[in-house]
Every structure is written in C-alpha cells, then in structure tokens.
Amino acid sequence: MAAGGASFYKGSDLIHDYSCSTCEENDMNTEAQHFCPQCEHYLCDKCVKLHGGYFKKHVVYGRGDIQKWAGFSMDICDQHGNKLEVHCDDHQELCCSVCVALNHRICSSISHLPDLARGFLETAEFKQLPAVVDKMRSRLDELKNVRTKDQDSLIDSYKNIIAEVKALRKNINTILDQLERKTVEQLDRMMKDLEKSIKDDLETCAQMDHQLKTMIEKLQQITGKNKETSSYTGYIKCQSKLSEATCFVQEIRHNDVMKLKSDESVVPFLRNLKNLGDIEKIHVYKTQSSAQYSIKIKEDSDVCVIVGICELPGGEVVIADGRNHRVKLLNQKYRVTDHYDLHCNVMHLCYITGNDVAVTILNVIHILTLTRGKLKAVRKFTIGHISWSIAHNQGQLFVGSNGGINLYTLKGKFVKKINETDGSGLLVIIVLFLLMWRDFM
C-alpha cells in the first residue's frame, strides 16, 4: 500500500483498494484516503485539500469512517484497505497480509478465515447476532433519551441557580456586583463543559447506532460463494463494535446537573467572600445490571470462599478461592475457564502488570501469569513472615502481616518494614486498602 497516498503514473502495477478519482483523470495512480459522498469522489491527501477549498460544506469521510464510503466491504481491513485473510488467535484480531507482516510476524497461532468460518452460519452465535445488535441499539436509543432529559434538567438547574443568585443579590449592597459576575462566569464555564459532555455523548450514541445499523445491514446482504467467510468476518467486526458500545453504555454518566452550595454567612462576611458559592457538578450513577455467577468447579471439595479478586487488561477476572486452595480464571462472561492449584490456604492476591498477579500463601508469594488462556507459574519466593494481604504499587509489593507492612521487590528481595502495628492488623488493612484504591483511581 502506498504510504501517505504517494502518486505513480497509471502504468504502475500498484493496486489500491480505492484510488483517487481526481488523480485517475490525470493518469496518476494514487491511493485514496478520503471519500466525499456528495461528489461521489475518492480523494488522496493532496486532492482533499483542493476539494475542501471549493466545497467547504461537503462532509468528507476519512479511513476511520470507511464504513460510510461507497462500496464499503466488511471483508476489507479498516487500517490498510486490503482483503482480510486470517485471524490472529494470540491477539484475537482479523488481519490482512499487511497486518501480519507488520504486527503479527512472531505470533504463534494464525488461522485461515475460511477454516474458521466453515459451518459458522449454522452456529447459535451468528444466528443471535441480529438480536444482540438490536438490543444494543435499543440501549443506545434509551441512553440518547436519558441524555436528552439530562440536558433539560441541566438547563433547569442553571435557571434555578441564577434565581438563587438573584435572590441573594437583593440582600446585599453594591459590592455584590463583582461577586455576582465571578459566580455567573464560573457557572457559565461549567454549563459549557457539561453541555459539551452531553453533546459528545449524543453524537457518540448516534455514531455507534449508525455503525451498528450499517454493519448488520451489510452482514445480512452478504451473498456469493464466500458468504461463510464474509459472514464470519462481519460477525467478528460486529462483536468488536458491540464490545465498544457496551463499554460506552456502562461507563456513561447520567443526570448531570448543577447545584449552588450557598454560604449561609454570606451577608455578615460578604466583604471577605470571593463569590456567592461553589457550583458543583452532581453525577448520579445508576447500576446497569447485576447478576450472580457460580465459580464452583468439579475439583472443588469445599464451599468457595473468595479472598482476593482482580481484573486483567483483557477483561478476564482472577479470583483466589481460599477454601479450595486454588486460583481461578474467569472469562468475560464470568465462567471459570482455568485454575491453578496451590495445595494450601490462599490468603490474598493482587494485580501487578500485564497479565501477572501475585498470590500469597502463608510465607510464600507466587507470581502467576495468563498465557494463551491458561494460568501458569512464573516464579515464587519465600518471605520471613506469614502474609495476610498484598498490594502492588509502582513496581513494589506491599505485604501485610500481623507485625506490620513489609516492602519487597517483584523479584522477592526484602526492602524494608515500613509500618509497625500492635498485632491487630488494622493498620495493615488500612494502608493496603489505600494503595489499592490509589491504583483504582
């Protein structure tokens, strides 16, 4: 693929997925990086600047919005524009030949898409995809409605605060003019920020809704001898977009309003005040859903007792089952997919970096890692005390015991004891909690 839309005479044997329409008219072979739906022209980086000078109101889509290009195909790599041919099992990504050459040369498992797609049209996952997409689009529509109502509530709260400001203004003298101006300026800035936040959320909802609609329509229109492969490719892309939409829906904040926290001593202390009150953002968080999952496996001999839990970057959850002496791996659907037996009471665990976790057992700390869906031991080291709890921060392990908190390197080297306690372990719990909360924030 020509980098940056480099031009060659039309006799060049370079083949692009989309060629610049303007350059073709001048017998040049240039890769298109943009598309104008009004003109129905593909444009390179150079020609798009000229186009923008003549047609300032035309909306032009880049490679990031290739779904909106005419002739968009779900079989084409979004990044490089080549035909998708394989699936990297290590990274769970669809790849074209350029992807493999640049980013997946050392990957251990590359699968041919036709092999993976064989019989896929009859699977439950594929048949259920339209319903899953419809459900997500409904959730996005609900979110748009909620955010629209939030916008109205925001305007109401703005008006209410202005009224409060005016009411307070009547009780004071001319020095209030400057204070009122500063308070309203602060309110306007916050109003602008919150309006932008809601506007961005609404635009994202609309964009995701349109992308999902386009993808599912394209998926349902696939025909021809490569239907299975194309359908599988489309399914993977839809799942990726659904995951992105799910994260967006779960993370979005609702009911953005403002509140004036007035100072009751405003009149007697008016000359010492900088403004009439602090305007606060009020975010109301709502639980999207809750459910219960069983982590018991056939190898368990006792009731499951979770003594530690953490999430890995890929969305997998690692839990320490203290009663059954093992560490369990849960997939994103919270099903146990693997476990690592430690044959002794597991006390606690914490996330380190990458796919690594640290697990404490009496006076031994085990370092485990997730590799190809399996929990494997990396190393272990012995410490000079019983460990009740553990936390990681900035490349060091904070290990709690009855006598305090001990600091170790990730290789197991003792650094120092940083706290002494009376044996109750309360200080240990507090300090480790603060460390974990700091990482979380």
N, C-alpha and C positions, 0 to 999 in steps of 0.2 A: 504494500500500500504506500502510495507516495506521501511522504511526510509533509504536513503543512499545506497540502494542496499544490505541490510542485507541478509545473506545466511541462508537457512534452508535445512535440508535433504529433499529429493524429496517426502518423505511421508507426508510432511507438507501440510495442507489444504489451505494455502495461494495461491491465484490465481492472477497472474500478467498479464497485457496486453501483455508485451513482457518479456520473460525470457532469461537470459544469456545463449548463446549456449554452451560456454565452461564449465560453471558450470553444465549444464544439463548432459554433458558427464561424469561428476564426481558425478552424482546422487545428485547434490545440486540444490535447488530451489532458484534462485537469480533474482531479478528484473533487467532487462537491462536498462541502462541509455545512451547507445551509439549504433550506428549501422555502420558497415563497408560494403559499397556496393560491394567492390572488393571481399571480403571474404564471403559476404552474411551471416555475423555473427552478432548476437546481443551480446553486451558486458556490463558487470557491471563495476563499477568504478575501481575495482581491476584488472579485466582481461584486461581492455582497456590499462592499463599501460604496461602490458606484451606484448600486441598486438603492441603497439607503438614502443617497443624495437626491435621487429622482422620486422615490416613493416613500416619503417619510412616515406615512400612516400604515404602510403594509406591515403585517406581523410576519417575521421571518423565524423559522424554527431551525435550531442547530442540531448537532448529532445527539445531544442529550434528550431531544424530543423527537427522535427518529420515528416513533410510533405515529406521529402526525404527518410524516412525509407521505407523499403519494407513492403507492407501490410498496408500502411497508410490509415486510415479511417477518414472521416470527422465527424463521429459520436463520436470520441474519444476526451476526454478533453486533451488539449495540456499540461496542467500543471500536472495533476495527472494520465493520462493514462486510466481513467475509461470511461465508456459509458456516454455520455451526455443525461440527462433525463429531466431536467427542465430549465426554463428561469426565471431569477430574474428580475421582472419588475422594481424594485426600482433602480437597477444598470445597467439594460439593458445588462445582461450578460448570456451566456449559462453556465449551471452548471451541474457537476456530483454530485454524492452523497457526495463526499469528499468536494467539493466546498461549498455545502450547510452547511455541518457540521462545517467547519472551518470559513467561511466568511459570510454566509447569514442566520444564525440562527434567527436573530432578524428582518429580512426583512419582510415587511408586505404583499408583493404580489409575490408569486411564482407560475408560470404557468407550466402545464404539456406540454411538447413539442408536443405530438400527438394532443392535443386540439388546440394549436396554429397553427399547420401545416394543420389542416383539411381544404381542399379546396384551399390550398396555391398554388398548381401547376397551377391553372387557373387564378391567380392574375396577373395584369399587371407588378407589381414589379419583380416577378420571371421570367416572360417571357422576360422582358427587360434586365435582368442581363447579359446575354452573350454580348449584345451590349454595355452595360456600361463597362464591363471588357475590351472588345476590344478597346473602346475609351480610357480608361486609359492606356492600353498597348501601344497604338499609341502615347499618350502623353509622356510616359516614353521613347519610342523609339526616339521621337523628342528631348527630353531632352538629351539623350545619344549623338545624333548627334551634338547638340549645344555644349555640354561639350567637345566633341572631337575637334570641331573647336576652342573652347576656349583654348584647350591645344596647338594647333598650334599657336594661337595668343600669348599665353604666351611665347612660345619659340622665336617667332619673336621679341616680346618686350624685351626679355632677350638679344638677339643678338644686338638689336638697342642700348640698354643701354651700352653694352660692347663697341660698336663702339663710342658712345659719350664719354665714359670714356677714350678710347684710343686717341680720338681727343684732348681732354683737356690735356691729358698727354704730348703731343708734345710741349705745350706752357709753360711748367714749368720745373724746374731743378730737381736735384736728390732727393730732399726732397719729391717728389711725390710718390716715391716707397712705402713708408709706408702708405700713404693716399690711394693709389690705392688698396693695399692689404686689407685694412679695408673695403673699399667700396664694393669690389667684394665679400668679405666674407659676408657682410650684404645682398648683392644681392643673393648669393647662399643659404643663410638660408631662405630668403623669397621665392625663387624659389622652394626650397624643400617643404616648407609649402604649397604653392599653388598647386604644383604638387600632393601632398598627398591629398589635398582637392578635386581636380578634380578626382583623382583615387578613393577616397572613394565614391564620387557621382556616378561614373560609376559603381562601384561594387554594390552600393545600387540599382541603376536602374536595373541592371541585376538580382539581387536577387529578387526584387519586381516583375519584369516581369516574372521570373520563377515561383514564388509562385502563382501569379495570373493565369498563364497558367495551372499549376498543379491543382489548386483548381477548375477552371472552367471545366477542363477535367474530374476530379473526379465527379464533380457535374452532368455532362451530361451522365456519365456512371452509375449512381445510378439506380438500379432496385430492384425488390422484393416487398414484402408486406409492408415494411417500407419506401417505396420510398418518400411518402409525408414528413414524419418526417425527413428523412435523407436530402431531398432536402431543407427543411426549415432550417435545421441546417447548411447546406452548404451555403445557401443564407446569413445567418447571418454572417458566417465567411468571406465570400467574401465581404460583406458590410464593415466589420471591416477592412479588408486588403485594400479595396478601400479608406476608410477614411484615413488610414495611408499613402497610396500612394498620395492621394490628398494633404495632409499637406506637404509631402515631395516635391511635384512638385511646390506648391505655395511658399514654403519657400526658395527654392534653389536659389542661386545667380548665375548670368551669367556673361560671358565676364570678367573673372579675367585676368587682365593684370597689368604690372608694368610700372612705369614712373619715370624717374630721374628728380628730381627738382633741377636743377643745380644752383649754386650760381654765379651770373654774376661778382661778385667781387673776384673770386677765385684767380686770378693772384696777385693783389696787397696785398691781405690778406692771401696768401697761408700759411704762417708760423703759422697763428692763427687758421687755419681750422683743424677740426678733420677728415673730409672725404670730398669727392668731391660733395656730395649732398645726400639728403634723398630720399631713394627709397620708393615709395608709392604704395599701392595696390589700384587699381581702380576697383570698382564694379559698373556695370551698371544694375540697377534694371528695369525690364520690367513688365508692368501691365499684369497679366494673363487674366483678363476679367473684364468687368464692366456691370452693369445692373441696371434697375430701378424697384423698388418694391412699391406697394401701401400699406400703413398702415392704410388706412381708413376703419372703420367698420361701421355697420349699426347704431350703437348707437351714432356715431359722428353727431353733429349738425352743425359743422363748418369745415373749411379747417384745415388740420392737420399742426401743427407747432411744429417741433422737437426742444426742448430747452435743451435736455440732452440725452446722449446715452452712454451705456457701455455694455461690453460683459461678460457673466458669464463663469465659468470654463467649463461647459458642452457644450459651443458653442452657447447657447441662447443669444439673444440680448434684452436688456431692454431699452426702449426709453420713454422719458417724452413728452407727447403731451400737450403743454401748453394751446393751444386754446380750446381743448376739455376737459381739466381738468382731465386727466387720465394718468396712466402709462400703457404701453402696452408691452406684452411679444411676441417676435418673435422667431420662431424655426430656425433651421439652414438653412432652405430654405427661410427665411425672410417672413414667413407668420404669421400673428397675431393669436396666439393660446389662449391668455387670456389677460384680462385687469383688472386694479384696479382703481375704480373711487374715486376721491378726492374732487370733487364738489367745486373746487376753482382753481384759476390760479396756475398751476405748474410752478415754477421758474427754477429749475435745479435738477439734480440728479448726483450721483457718485456711483461707486462700492466700497464696503467695503471689506469683506472677504467671503469665502464660497459662498453661494447663496444670500447674503444680499446686498441691496442697500439702500442708504439714499436719500430721496426726500425732497426738500424744498418747502414750501407753505407759503408765507408771513412770519409770525413769528412762524411757526410750522415746525418741522422736523419729517418726518415719516420714520420709518425703515421697509422695506418690505423684504420678503424672498420668494424664489421659493421652493415650496414643492409639489411633485407629479404633476408637470406641471402646478401649479396654483400659482399666486401671492397672498400672504397673509400678513396681517399687523402683525408685531412683537410688536412694541411699537411706541409711539410718545412723543415728549416733546416740550414745548414752550420755545422760547428764547426771549430776551428783545429787539429785533430789527427786521426789515424786512431783510430777507435773499435773496440775489440776485444770489448767487453762492455757491457751496460747493465742497470740495475735501477731500479725506481721505488719511492719511499718518501715518503709524506706530501706529495704534490704536487710532488716534485722528481725529476729524473733524475740518476742517478749513472752516469757514462760512463767506462769504463776504457780506458786507453791504455798504451803502453809506459812513459810517464813518470809515471803515477800515476792518480788518480781525479779527475775534473772534475765539478763540480756545475752543473746547468743547470735553468732553469725549464721548464715544459711548453711555453712559447712559444718556447723556444730561446735565452733570454738567459743568458749565462755569469754564474755567481755567484762561484765561486772554485775553486781547486785545493785539495783537502783532504788529499792524500797524495802524497808523492814516493817513487819506487822506484829500484832500480838498473837498471831496464830489463828485468828478467826477467818482470815482470807478475804475480809470485806474490802480492804484497800486494793487487793489484787483484782477483785471483780470490778471495782470502780475504774481503775486505771485501764484495764484491758477493754472495758466497755467504751471508754473514751477513745482509745486507739481505733477500735473497730468502727465507731461512729464517725471518726475523722476520715477514715478511708471511704466510708459510705457516702459522706457528704462531698 
